[in-house]
Amino acid sequence: MKAATNDSHPAEASSKREETRLFVFLIVFLFPILSVLLVSSYGFAVWILQMIFGPPGPS
């Protein structure tokens, strides 16, 4: 059995770099795009429902 060492291997550095790039991609691109899509789809659904059932207000 081989003893564990604390040496930094190139594969670990590459993995760390990929993890950082993935994190930046998620925070900068994916989450904002998903939030805009979520809000706009909700607005579209409300718009369609108001066209079918009429705008809210007193009956």
Predicted model as a PDB file, atoms N, CA, C, CB and O in Angstrom, pLDDT in the B-factor column:
MODEL        1                                                                  
ATOM      1  N   MET A   1       0.847  -1.170   0.000  1.00 58.00           N  
ATOM      2  CA  MET A   1       0.000   0.000   0.000  1.00 58.00           C  
ATOM      3  C   MET A   1       0.890   1.229   0.000  1.00 58.00           C  
ATOM      4  CB  MET A   1      -0.962   0.000   1.213  1.00 58.00           C  
ATOM      5  O   MET A   1       1.883   1.288   0.725  1.00 58.00           O  
ATOM      6  N   LYS A   2       0.530   2.208  -0.817  1.00 58.00           N  
ATOM      7  CA  LYS A   2       1.334   3.416  -0.958  1.00 58.00           C  
ATOM      8  C   LYS A   2       0.850   4.470   0.032  1.00 58.00           C  
ATOM      9  CB  LYS A   2       1.270   3.956  -2.408  1.00 58.00           C  
ATOM     10  O   LYS A   2      -0.352   4.657   0.220  1.00 58.00           O  
ATOM     11  N   ALA A   3       1.779   5.141   0.648  1.00 58.00           N  
ATOM     12  CA  ALA A   3       1.438   6.189   1.609  1.00 58.00           C  
ATOM     13  C   ALA A   3       0.977   7.435   0.872  1.00 58.00           C  
ATOM     14  CB  ALA A   3       2.642   6.517   2.521  1.00 58.00           C  
ATOM     15  O   ALA A   3       1.499   7.767  -0.192  1.00 58.00           O  
ATOM     16  N   ALA A   4       0.006   8.112   1.437  1.00 58.00           N  
ATOM     17  CA  ALA A   4      -0.501   9.346   0.820  1.00 58.00           C  
ATOM     18  C   ALA A   4       0.496  10.469   1.045  1.00 58.00           C  
ATOM     19  CB  ALA A   4      -1.894   9.733   1.397  1.00 58.00           C  
ATOM     20  O   ALA A   4       1.038  10.630   2.139  1.00 58.00           O  
ATOM     21  N   THR A   5       0.730  11.241  -0.007  1.00 59.00           N  
ATOM     22  CA  THR A   5       1.645  12.375   0.102  1.00 59.00           C  
ATOM     23  C   THR A   5       0.892  13.654  -0.180  1.00 59.00           C  
ATOM     24  CB  THR A   5       2.840  12.224  -0.862  1.00 59.00           C  
ATOM     25  O   THR A   5      -0.195  13.623  -0.757  1.00 59.00           O  
ATOM     26  N   ASN A   6       1.445  14.755   0.211  1.00 60.00           N  
ATOM     27  CA  ASN A   6       0.835  16.055  -0.007  1.00 60.00           C  
ATOM     28  C   ASN A   6       1.412  16.751  -1.228  1.00 60.00           C  
ATOM     29  CB  ASN A   6       1.012  16.925   1.214  1.00 60.00           C  
ATOM     30  O   ASN A   6       1.252  17.962  -1.386  1.00 60.00           O  
ATOM     31  N   ASP A   7       2.086  15.995  -2.098  1.00 58.00           N  
ATOM     32  CA  ASP A   7       2.651  16.594  -3.309  1.00 58.00           C  
ATOM     33  C   ASP A   7       1.518  17.011  -4.242  1.00 58.00           C  
ATOM     34  CB  ASP A   7       3.617  15.603  -4.025  1.00 58.00           C  
ATOM     35  O   ASP A   7       0.518  16.305  -4.373  1.00 58.00           O  
ATOM     36  N   SER A   8       1.684  18.150  -4.879  1.00 59.00           N  
ATOM     37  CA  SER A   8       0.690  18.630  -5.843  1.00 59.00           C  
ATOM     38  C   SER A   8       1.034  18.066  -7.209  1.00 59.00           C  
ATOM     39  CB  SER A   8       0.640  20.193  -5.883  1.00 59.00           C  
ATOM     40  O   SER A   8       2.072  18.393  -7.785  1.00 59.00           O  
ATOM     41  N   HIS A   9       0.166  17.225  -7.718  1.00 70.00           N  
ATOM     42  CA  HIS A   9       0.370  16.625  -9.022  1.00 70.00           C  
ATOM     43  C   HIS A   9      -0.217  17.517 -10.098  1.00 70.00           C  
ATOM     44  CB  HIS A   9      -0.250  15.226  -9.082  1.00 70.00           C  
ATOM     45  O   HIS A   9      -1.149  18.270  -9.816  1.00 70.00           O  
ATOM     46  N   PRO A  10       0.293  17.461 -11.322  1.00 72.00           N  
ATOM     47  CA  PRO A  10      -0.262  18.273 -12.409  1.00 72.00           C  
ATOM     48  C   PRO A  10      -1.735  17.966 -12.671  1.00 72.00           C  
ATOM     49  CB  PRO A  10       0.537  18.052 -13.681  1.00 72.00           C  
ATOM     50  O   PRO A  10      -2.492  18.859 -13.050  1.00 72.00           O  
ATOM     51  N   ALA A  11      -2.147  16.719 -12.476  1.00 76.00           N  
ATOM     52  CA  ALA A  11      -3.548  16.373 -12.692  1.00 76.00           C  
ATOM     53  C   ALA A  11      -4.445  17.077 -11.677  1.00 76.00           C  
ATOM     54  CB  ALA A  11      -3.744  14.853 -12.607  1.00 76.00           C  
ATOM     55  O   ALA A  11      -5.551  17.501 -12.009  1.00 76.00           O  
ATOM     56  N   GLU A  12      -3.963  17.200 -10.436  1.00 81.00           N  
ATOM     57  CA  GLU A  12      -4.748  17.892  -9.414  1.00 81.00           C  
ATOM     58  C   GLU A  12      -4.855  19.375  -9.739  1.00 81.00           C  
ATOM     59  CB  GLU A  12      -4.122  17.695  -8.022  1.00 81.00           C  
ATOM     60  O   GLU A  12      -5.912  19.971  -9.534  1.00 81.00           O  
ATOM     61  N   ALA A  13      -3.789  19.981 -10.241  1.00 79.00           N  
ATOM     62  CA  ALA A  13      -3.822  21.388 -10.603  1.00 79.00           C  
ATOM     63  C   ALA A  13      -4.769  21.618 -11.768  1.00 79.00           C  
ATOM     64  CB  ALA A  13      -2.422  21.885 -10.951  1.00 79.00           C  
ATOM     65  O   ALA A  13      -5.503  22.605 -11.797  1.00 79.00           O  
ATOM     66  N   SER A  14      -4.747  20.696 -12.731  1.00 85.00           N  
ATOM     67  CA  SER A  14      -5.654  20.800 -13.868  1.00 85.00           C  
ATOM     68  C   SER A  14      -7.103  20.651 -13.410  1.00 85.00           C  
ATOM     69  CB  SER A  14      -5.313  19.738 -14.929  1.00 85.00           C  
ATOM     70  O   SER A  14      -7.988  21.371 -13.872  1.00 85.00           O  
ATOM     71  N   SER A  15      -7.334  19.711 -12.501  1.00 92.00           N  
ATOM     72  CA  SER A  15      -8.679  19.506 -11.983  1.00 92.00           C  
ATOM     73  C   SER A  15      -9.159  20.738 -11.227  1.00 92.00           C  
ATOM     74  CB  SER A  15      -8.720  18.275 -11.074  1.00 92.00           C  
ATOM     75  O   SER A  15     -10.321  21.128 -11.342  1.00 92.00           O  
ATOM     76  N   LYS A  16      -8.275  21.344 -10.462  1.00 92.00           N  
ATOM     77  CA  LYS A  16      -8.624  22.553  -9.712  1.00 92.00           C  
ATOM     78  C   LYS A  16      -8.940  23.693 -10.673  1.00 92.00           C  
ATOM     79  CB  LYS A  16      -7.477  22.956  -8.757  1.00 92.00           C  
ATOM     80  O   LYS A  16      -9.869  24.467 -10.441  1.00 92.00           O  
ATOM     81  N   ARG A  17      -8.170  23.793 -11.746  1.00 92.00           N  
ATOM     82  CA  ARG A  17      -8.400  24.840 -12.746  1.00 92.00           C  
ATOM     83  C   ARG A  17      -9.746  24.627 -13.429  1.00 92.00           C  
ATOM     84  CB  ARG A  17      -7.261  24.857 -13.796  1.00 92.00           C  
ATOM     85  O   ARG A  17     -10.496  25.581 -13.636  1.00 92.00           O  
ATOM     86  N   GLU A  18     -10.056  23.378 -13.782  1.00 94.00           N  
ATOM     87  CA  GLU A  18     -11.342  23.075 -14.413  1.00 94.00           C  
ATOM     88  C   GLU A  18     -12.499  23.367 -13.466  1.00 94.00           C  
ATOM     89  CB  GLU A  18     -11.388  21.609 -14.860  1.00 94.00           C  
ATOM     90  O   GLU A  18     -13.540  23.870 -13.887  1.00 94.00           O  
ATOM     91  N   GLU A  19     -12.317  23.055 -12.202  1.00 94.00           N  
ATOM     92  CA  GLU A  19     -13.360  23.324 -11.215  1.00 94.00           C  
ATOM     93  C   GLU A  19     -13.601  24.828 -11.081  1.00 94.00           C  
ATOM     94  CB  GLU A  19     -12.978  22.722  -9.851  1.00 94.00           C  
ATOM     95  O   GLU A  19     -14.747  25.264 -10.972  1.00 94.00           O  
ATOM     96  N   THR A  20     -12.543  25.608 -11.090  1.00 94.00           N  
ATOM     97  CA  THR A  20     -12.683  27.064 -11.009  1.00 94.00           C  
ATOM     98  C   THR A  20     -13.374  27.613 -12.252  1.00 94.00           C  
ATOM     99  CB  THR A  20     -11.309  27.729 -10.832  1.00 94.00           C  
ATOM    100  O   THR A  20     -14.237  28.485 -12.149  1.00 94.00           O  
ATOM    101  N   ARG A  21     -13.000  27.108 -13.422  1.00 94.00           N  
ATOM    102  CA  ARG A  21     -13.634  27.567 -14.661  1.00 94.00           C  
ATOM    103  C   ARG A  21     -15.114  27.196 -14.679  1.00 94.00           C  
ATOM    104  CB  ARG A  21     -12.921  26.967 -15.888  1.00 94.00           C  
ATOM    105  O   ARG A  21     -15.942  27.990 -15.124  1.00 94.00           O  
ATOM    106  N   LEU A  22     -15.454  26.013 -14.206  1.00 94.00           N  
ATOM    107  CA  LEU A  22     -16.852  25.600 -14.136  1.00 94.00           C  
ATOM    108  C   LEU A  22     -17.634  26.489 -13.177  1.00 94.00           C  
ATOM    109  CB  LEU A  22     -16.957  24.134 -13.703  1.00 94.00           C  
ATOM    110  O   LEU A  22     -18.761  26.880 -13.479  1.00 94.00           O  
ATOM    111  N   PHE A  23     -17.052  26.814 -12.028  1.00 95.00           N  
ATOM    112  CA  PHE A  23     -17.698  27.689 -11.055  1.00 95.00           C  
ATOM    113  C   PHE A  23     -17.964  29.068 -11.651  1.00 95.00           C  
ATOM    114  CB  PHE A  23     -16.837  27.816  -9.797  1.00 95.00           C  
ATOM    115  O   PHE A  23     -19.051  29.621 -11.481  1.00 95.00           O  
ATOM    116  N   VAL A  24     -16.977  29.624 -12.346  1.00 95.00           N  
ATOM    117  CA  VAL A  24     -17.144  30.940 -12.974  1.00 95.00           C  
ATOM    118  C   VAL A  24     -18.215  30.870 -14.055  1.00 95.00           C  
ATOM    119  CB  VAL A  24     -15.805  31.438 -13.576  1.00 95.00           C  
ATOM    120  O   VAL A  24     -19.038  31.779 -14.169  1.00 95.00           O  
ATOM    121  N   PHE A  25     -18.216  29.808 -14.844  1.00 94.00           N  
ATOM    122  CA  PHE A  25     -19.239  29.638 -15.870  1.00 94.00           C  
ATOM    123  C   PHE A  25     -20.637  29.598 -15.247  1.00 94.00           C  
ATOM    124  CB  PHE A  25     -18.979  28.356 -16.677  1.00 94.00           C  
ATOM    125  O   PHE A  25     -21.563  30.236 -15.746  1.00 94.00           O  
ATOM    126  N   LEU A  26     -20.780  28.846 -14.160  1.00 95.00           N  
ATOM    127  CA  LEU A  26     -22.080  28.745 -13.512  1.00 95.00           C  
ATOM    128  C   LEU A  26     -22.541  30.083 -12.960  1.00 95.00           C  
ATOM    129  CB  LEU A  26     -22.030  27.721 -12.402  1.00 95.00           C  
ATOM    130  O   LEU A  26     -23.699  30.463 -13.139  1.00 95.00           O  
ATOM    131  N   ILE A  27     -21.652  30.797 -12.295  1.00 96.00           N  
ATOM    132  CA  ILE A  27     -22.028  32.045 -11.635  1.00 96.00           C  
ATOM    133  C   ILE A  27     -22.241  33.168 -12.637  1.00 96.00           C  
ATOM    134  CB  ILE A  27     -20.966  32.449 -10.628  1.00 96.00           C  
ATOM    135  O   ILE A  27     -23.193  33.937 -12.504  1.00 96.00           O  
ATOM    136  N   VAL A  28     -21.372  33.277 -13.638  1.00 95.00           N  
ATOM    137  CA  VAL A  28     -21.418  34.417 -14.556  1.00 95.00           C  
ATOM    138  C   VAL A  28     -22.416  34.194 -15.689  1.00 95.00           C  
ATOM    139  CB  VAL A  28     -20.034  34.681 -15.133  1.00 95.00           C  
ATOM    140  O   VAL A  28     -23.079  35.144 -16.103  1.00 95.00           O  
ATOM    141  N   PHE A  29     -22.543  32.982 -16.199  1.00 94.00           N  
ATOM    142  CA  PHE A  29     -23.369  32.750 -17.376  1.00 94.00           C  
ATOM    143  C   PHE A  29     -24.647  31.967 -17.078  1.00 94.00           C  
ATOM    144  CB  PHE A  29     -22.570  32.022 -18.410  1.00 94.00           C  
ATOM    145  O   PHE A  29     -25.743  32.442 -17.376  1.00 94.00           O  
ATOM    146  N   LEU A  30     -24.522  30.793 -16.503  1.00 95.00           N  
ATOM    147  CA  LEU A  30     -25.663  29.892 -16.424  1.00 95.00           C  
ATOM    148  C   LEU A  30     -26.759  30.400 -15.492  1.00 95.00           C  
ATOM    149  CB  LEU A  30     -25.206  28.538 -15.970  1.00 95.00           C  
ATOM    150  O   LEU A  30     -27.924  30.431 -15.890  1.00 95.00           O  
ATOM    151  N   PHE A  31     -26.423  30.799 -14.264  1.00 96.00           N  
ATOM    152  CA  PHE A  31     -27.449  31.232 -13.319  1.00 96.00           C  
ATOM    153  C   PHE A  31     -28.175  32.494 -13.780  1.00 96.00           C  
ATOM    154  CB  PHE A  31     -26.827  31.470 -11.963  1.00 96.00           C  
ATOM    155  O   PHE A  31     -29.399  32.549 -13.661  1.00 96.00           O  
ATOM    156  N   PRO A  32     -27.476  33.519 -14.304  1.00 96.00           N  
ATOM    157  CA  PRO A  32     -28.225  34.674 -14.809  1.00 96.00           C  
ATOM    158  C   PRO A  32     -29.143  34.330 -15.986  1.00 96.00           C  
ATOM    159  CB  PRO A  32     -27.261  35.759 -15.227  1.00 96.00           C  
ATOM    160  O   PRO A  32     -30.263  34.835 -16.062  1.00 96.00           O  
ATOM    161  N   ILE A  33     -28.682  33.482 -16.898  1.00 97.00           N  
ATOM    162  CA  ILE A  33     -29.516  33.097 -18.037  1.00 97.00           C  
ATOM    163  C   ILE A  33     -30.740  32.329 -17.549  1.00 97.00           C  
ATOM    164  CB  ILE A  33     -28.709  32.245 -19.047  1.00 97.00           C  
ATOM    165  O   ILE A  33     -31.853  32.580 -18.012  1.00 97.00           O  
ATOM    166  N   LEU A  34     -30.544  31.399 -16.623  1.00 97.00           N  
ATOM    167  CA  LEU A  34     -31.678  30.638 -16.105  1.00 97.00           C  
ATOM    168  C   LEU A  34     -32.663  31.519 -15.351  1.00 97.00           C  
ATOM    169  CB  LEU A  34     -31.190  29.530 -15.199  1.00 97.00           C  
ATOM    170  O   LEU A  34     -33.872  31.310 -15.448  1.00 97.00           O  
ATOM    171  N   SER A  35     -32.171  32.494 -14.606  1.00 98.00           N  
ATOM    172  CA  SER A  35     -33.085  33.370 -13.871  1.00 98.00           C  
ATOM    173  C   SER A  35     -33.882  34.253 -14.822  1.00 98.00           C  
ATOM    174  CB  SER A  35     -32.309  34.239 -12.875  1.00 98.00           C  
ATOM    175  O   SER A  35     -35.068  34.481 -14.586  1.00 98.00           O  
ATOM    176  N   VAL A  36     -33.267  34.758 -15.892  1.00 98.00           N  
ATOM    177  CA  VAL A  36     -33.995  35.553 -16.879  1.00 98.00           C  
ATOM    178  C   VAL A  36     -35.045  34.696 -17.569  1.00 98.00           C  
ATOM    179  CB  VAL A  36     -33.029  36.159 -17.916  1.00 98.00           C  
ATOM    180  O   VAL A  36     -36.171  35.150 -17.772  1.00 98.00           O  
ATOM    181  N   LEU A  37     -34.702  33.473 -17.932  1.00 98.00           N  
ATOM    182  CA  LEU A  37     -35.668  32.581 -18.561  1.00 98.00           C  
ATOM    183  C   LEU A  37     -36.833  32.252 -17.629  1.00 98.00           C  
ATOM    184  CB  LEU A  37     -34.981  31.299 -19.001  1.00 98.00           C  
ATOM    185  O   LEU A  37     -37.982  32.189 -18.065  1.00 98.00           O  
ATOM    186  N   LEU A  38     -36.539  32.047 -16.364  1.00 98.00           N  
ATOM    187  CA  LEU A  38     -37.587  31.734 -15.394  1.00 98.00           C  
ATOM    188  C   LEU A  38     -38.547  32.910 -15.236  1.00 98.00           C  
ATOM    189  CB  LEU A  38     -36.969  31.366 -14.035  1.00 98.00           C  
ATOM    190  O   LEU A  38     -39.763  32.720 -15.273  1.00 98.00           O  
ATOM    191  N   VAL A  39     -38.024  34.113 -15.063  1.00 98.00           N  
ATOM    192  CA  VAL A  39     -38.869  35.288 -14.878  1.00 98.00           C  
ATOM    193  C   VAL A  39     -39.667  35.587 -16.145  1.00 98.00           C  
ATOM    194  CB  VAL A  39     -38.019  36.502 -14.486  1.00 98.00           C  
ATOM    195  O   VAL A  39     -40.851  35.915 -16.071  1.00 98.00           O  
ATOM    196  N   SER A  40     -39.022  35.477 -17.302  1.00 98.00           N  
ATOM    197  CA  SER A  40     -39.741  35.778 -18.545  1.00 98.00           C  
ATOM    198  C   SER A  40     -40.803  34.728 -18.839  1.00 98.00           C  
ATOM    199  CB  SER A  40     -38.762  35.872 -19.719  1.00 98.00           C  
ATOM    200  O   SER A  40     -41.863  35.071 -19.364  1.00 98.00           O  
ATOM    201  N   SER A  41     -40.557  33.466 -18.522  1.00 98.00           N  
ATOM    202  CA  SER A  41     -41.590  32.444 -18.746  1.00 98.00           C  
ATOM    203  C   SER A  41     -42.760  32.650 -17.793  1.00 98.00           C  
ATOM    204  CB  SER A  41     -41.003  31.025 -18.568  1.00 98.00           C  
ATOM    205  O   SER A  41     -43.905  32.402 -18.171  1.00 98.00           O  
ATOM    206  N   TYR A  42     -42.506  33.091 -16.580  1.00 98.00           N  
ATOM    207  CA  TYR A  42     -43.596  33.399 -15.653  1.00 98.00           C  
ATOM    208  C   TYR A  42     -44.422  34.574 -16.192  1.00 98.00           C  
ATOM    209  CB  TYR A  42     -43.037  33.727 -14.236  1.00 98.00           C  
ATOM    210  O   TYR A  42     -45.651  34.524 -16.175  1.00 98.00           O  
ATOM    211  N   GLY A  43     -43.758  35.620 -16.667  1.00 97.00           N  
ATOM    212  CA  GLY A  43     -44.464  36.763 -17.241  1.00 97.00           C  
ATOM    213  C   GLY A  43     -45.275  36.375 -18.463  1.00 97.00           C  
ATOM    214  O   GLY A  43     -46.391  36.861 -18.646  1.00 97.00           O  
ATOM    215  N   PHE A  44     -44.731  35.510 -19.298  1.00 98.00           N  
ATOM    216  CA  PHE A  44     -45.455  35.043 -20.477  1.00 98.00           C  
ATOM    217  C   PHE A  44     -46.693  34.256 -20.071  1.00 98.00           C  
ATOM    218  CB  PHE A  44     -44.547  34.182 -21.363  1.00 98.00           C  
ATOM    219  O   PHE A  44     -47.760  34.421 -20.663  1.00 98.00           O  
ATOM    220  N   ALA A  45     -46.554  33.402 -19.063  1.00 97.00           N  
ATOM    221  CA  ALA A  45     -47.695  32.608 -18.596  1.00 97.00           C  
ATOM    222  C   ALA A  45     -48.781  33.520 -18.030  1.00 97.00           C  
ATOM    223  CB  ALA A  45     -47.247  31.582 -17.527  1.00 97.00           C  
ATOM    224  O   ALA A  45     -49.962  33.298 -18.295  1.00 97.00           O  
ATOM    225  N   VAL A  46     -48.411  34.530 -17.266  1.00 96.00           N  
ATOM    226  CA  VAL A  46     -49.390  35.470 -16.729  1.00 96.00           C  
ATOM    227  C   VAL A  46     -50.078  36.213 -17.869  1.00 96.00           C  
ATOM    228  CB  VAL A  46     -48.717  36.467 -15.760  1.00 96.00           C  
ATOM    229  O   VAL A  46     -51.293  36.408 -17.834  1.00 96.00           O  
ATOM    230  N   TRP A  47     -49.327  36.625 -18.864  1.00 96.00           N  
ATOM    231  CA  TRP A  47     -49.883  37.347 -20.012  1.00 96.00           C  
ATOM    232  C   TRP A  47     -50.910  36.479 -20.747  1.00 96.00           C  
ATOM    233  CB  TRP A  47     -48.754  37.777 -20.979  1.00 96.00           C  
ATOM    234  O   TRP A  47     -51.999  36.949 -21.076  1.00 96.00           O  
ATOM    235  N   ILE A  48     -50.563  35.218 -21.004  1.00 96.00           N  
ATOM    236  CA  ILE A  48     -51.477  34.310 -21.694  1.00 96.00           C  
ATOM    237  C   ILE A  48     -52.733  34.074 -20.851  1.00 96.00           C  
ATOM    238  CB  ILE A  48     -50.776  32.968 -22.003  1.00 96.00           C  
ATOM    239  O   ILE A  48     -53.843  34.078 -21.382  1.00 96.00           O  
ATOM    240  N   LEU A  49     -52.562  33.867 -19.542  1.00 95.00           N  
ATOM    241  CA  LEU A  49     -53.722  33.644 -18.681  1.00 95.00           C  
ATOM    242  C   LEU A  49     -54.621  34.881 -18.637  1.00 95.00           C  
ATOM    243  CB  LEU A  49     -53.268  33.272 -17.262  1.00 95.00           C  
ATOM    244  O   LEU A  49     -55.845  34.751 -18.589  1.00 95.00           O  
ATOM    245  N   GLN A  50     -54.034  36.064 -18.652  1.00 94.00           N  
ATOM    246  CA  GLN A  50     -54.857  37.268 -18.657  1.00 94.00           C  
ATOM    247  C   GLN A  50     -55.585  37.432 -19.990  1.00 94.00           C  
ATOM    248  CB  GLN A  50     -53.996  38.501 -18.372  1.00 94.00           C  
ATOM    249  O   GLN A  50     -56.674  38.004 -20.023  1.00 94.00           O  
ATOM    250  N   MET A  51     -55.017  36.948 -21.075  1.00 94.00           N  
ATOM    251  CA  MET A  51     -55.718  37.000 -22.348  1.00 94.00           C  
ATOM    252  C   MET A  51     -56.912  36.032 -22.336  1.00 94.00           C  
ATOM    253  CB  MET A  51     -54.753  36.662 -23.509  1.00 94.00           C  
ATOM    254  O   MET A  51     -57.938  36.303 -22.960  1.00 94.00           O  
ATOM    255  N   ILE A  52     -56.774  34.911 -21.629  1.00 94.00           N  
ATOM    256  CA  ILE A  52     -57.844  33.915 -21.598  1.00 94.00           C  
ATOM    257  C   ILE A  52     -58.920  34.308 -20.582  1.00 94.00           C  
ATOM    258  CB  ILE A  52     -57.273  32.523 -21.262  1.00 94.00           C  
ATOM    259  O   ILE A  52     -60.107  34.310 -20.906  1.00 94.00           O  
ATOM    260  N   PHE A  53     -58.510  34.636 -19.362  1.00 94.00           N  
ATOM    261  CA  PHE A  53     -59.456  34.880 -18.255  1.00 94.00           C  
ATOM    262  C   PHE A  53     -59.736  36.349 -17.998  1.00 94.00           C  
ATOM    263  CB  PHE A  53     -58.931  34.263 -16.996  1.00 94.00           C  
ATOM    264  O   PHE A  53     -60.618  36.661 -17.198  1.00 94.00           O  
ATOM    265  N   GLY A  54     -59.033  37.251 -18.631  1.00 92.00           N  
ATOM    266  CA  GLY A  54     -59.226  38.677 -18.410  1.00 92.00           C  
ATOM    267  C   GLY A  54     -58.306  39.182 -17.314  1.00 92.00           C  
ATOM    268  O   GLY A  54     -57.775  38.397 -16.529  1.00 92.00           O  
ATOM    269  N   PRO A  55     -58.117  40.502 -17.259  1.00 90.00           N  
ATOM    270  CA  PRO A  55     -57.234  41.055 -16.250  1.00 90.00           C  
ATOM    271  C   PRO A  55     -57.847  40.968 -14.855  1.00 90.00           C  
ATOM    272  CB  PRO A  55     -56.902  42.493 -16.583  1.00 90.00           C  
ATOM    273  O   PRO A  55     -59.067  40.878 -14.722  1.00 90.00           O  
ATOM    274  N   PRO A  56     -57.021  40.995 -13.825  1.00 87.00           N  
ATOM    275  CA  PRO A  56     -57.560  40.947 -12.470  1.00 87.00           C  
ATOM    276  C   PRO A  56     -58.277  42.251 -12.134  1.00 87.00           C  
ATOM    277  CB  PRO A  56     -56.439  40.677 -11.452  1.00 87.00           C  
ATOM    278  O   PRO A  56     -57.931  43.310 -12.658  1.00 87.00           O  
ATOM    279  N   GLY A  57     -59.245  42.170 -11.286  1.00 86.00           N  
ATOM    280  CA  GLY A  57     -59.982  43.350 -10.872  1.00 86.00           C  
ATOM    281  C   GLY A  57     -61.291  42.954 -10.221  1.00 86.00           C  
ATOM    282  O   GLY A  57     -61.595  41.771 -10.068  1.00 86.00           O  
ATOM    283  N   PRO A  58     -62.051  43.949  -9.845  1.00 84.00           N  
ATOM    284  CA  PRO A  58     -63.343  43.637  -9.195  1.00 84.00           C  
ATOM    285  C   PRO A  58     -64.287  42.993 -10.200  1.00 84.00           C  
ATOM    286  CB  PRO A  58     -63.992  44.923  -8.597  1.00 84.00           C  
ATOM    287  O   PRO A  58     -64.305  43.337 -11.382  1.00 84.00           O  
ATOM    288  N   SER A  59     -65.052  42.072  -9.704  1.00 67.00           N  
ATOM    289  CA  SER A  59     -65.980  41.331 -10.588  1.00 67.00           C  
ATOM    290  C   SER A  59     -67.236  42.101 -10.873  1.00 67.00           C  
ATOM    291  CB  SER A  59     -66.347  40.000  -9.976  1.00 67.00           C  
ATOM    292  O   SER A  59     -68.107  41.615 -11.595  1.00 67.00           O  
TER     293      SER A  59                                                      
ENDMDL                                                                          
END                                                                             
